[in-house]
Amino acid sequence: MGSSKQRLKKKRRMRLAACAAYAAGLCFSASAGSTDNSEPTANVWLDVVELSSEARVSVTVPFGYGFVVLGTAETGEPAADEAISTANGNLYLPNVRLKAATPSSSQTAEYQLSYVGANLPLENYSTDVRKENMAQTDPKREGLPVKLRPYIIDSGNSGHFWQISSIQPTNNDGDFKKYRLVLDGKAFSEESKRNIGRTLTSVVELSENITLPAPPDVPANGYTAAGTAMVPSQIYVPVDVEIGGRRGQYQHMEQSVNVARIYWEVIPGELP
């Protein structure tokens, strides 16, 4: 009996994974999965939703997103007045890679950072049982689509901290350390309030929901004892960050690095 409980606890354990891009920021993810990485076995609940008695909602999403501004201490130079962007080469997002400009076989090897485009992987393991099949002894499970509504807490103008903006920041000095995150071409531009930790909190939400399709062919691919699909649906969402201010304002490391915590509302869909 004791060993059975231990196995159950081990199976339900949520794994936290963290990944970091070289000099480019951090991406923290919470994965629903077993310790042997072979199957999802625990639901990641990110917001309270009303579910049917047989729905099993399980998703893998990033809990945070980081970036680094490549500032400059030069004053009175053109570089100090540059706007911040990946196109200008002064904003690093995850998926920055180290590229050999001169082969290491030479006596004067040189390296440079290259931006290859940032994408966030989103996975859906959710399943449900049709109402007409619930009375069966072992009802068939099917893949359940979900929608995601991400949002970021509005920290306001609080000293040295970065400030989320619902509008695109400019390169004016007054927009120093303001930023706006963009997912799948959609900006975090909707200001609202959310109950976070029993406190009504100002947040900035994505302008539209992100749709995750149902896991493919759950009856054939199988599902776990917890009811989550063995094979998830997966999409890659392109990411961009709009940064305010000028490059010359970012002269110190603590002013140039930010990790934004992303909250997610998971909205179950319906069986097709």
WOTA-V905190 format. One record per backbone hydrogen bond with DSSP energy under -1.0 kcal/mol. CO is the residue of the C=O (numbers start at 1). NH is the residue of the N-H. If there is no record, write none. Layout:
CO:NH + CO:NH
This chain:
1:5 + 2:6 + 3:7 + 4:8 + 5:9 + 6:10 + 7:11 + 8:12 + 15:31 + 17:29 + 19:27 + 21:24 + 25:21 + 26:66 + 27:19 + 28:63 + 28:64 + 29:17 + 31:15 + 34:37 + 39:34 + 52:55 + 56:127 + 58:125 + 60:123 + 61:30 + 63:262 + 65:260 + 67:258 + 68:92 + 69:71 + 77:80 + 78:81 + 79:82 + 80:248 + 82:247 + 85:90 + 90:70 + 92:68 + 95:116 + 97:114 + 99:112 + 103:106 + 110:101 + 110:102 + 112:99 + 114:97 + 118:239 + 120:237 + 122:235 + 123:60 + 124:233 + 125:229 + 126:144 + 127:56 + 128:142 + 130:133 + 131:134 + 133:136 + 142:128 + 145:269 + 146:212 + 147:267 + 148:210 + 149:265 + 150:206 + 151:263 + 152:204 + 156:158 + 158:161 + 163:179 + 170:245 + 172:175 + 173:176 + 175:178 + 177:163 + 178:244 + 179:165 + 180:242 + 181:188 + 182:240 + 183:186 + 186:183 + 187:189 + 187:207 + 190:205 + 192:203 + 194:196 + 194:201 + 199:196 + 201:194 + 202:154 + 203:192 + 204:152 + 205:190 + 210:148 + 212:146 + 217:221 + 218:222 + 222:230 + 224:227 + 228:224 + 233:124 + 235:122 + 237:120 + 238:184 + 240:182 + 242:180 + 246:249 + 247:72 + 247:250 + 249:251 + 252:255 + 253:256 + 256:69 + 258:67 + 260:65 + 263:151 + 265:149 + 267:147
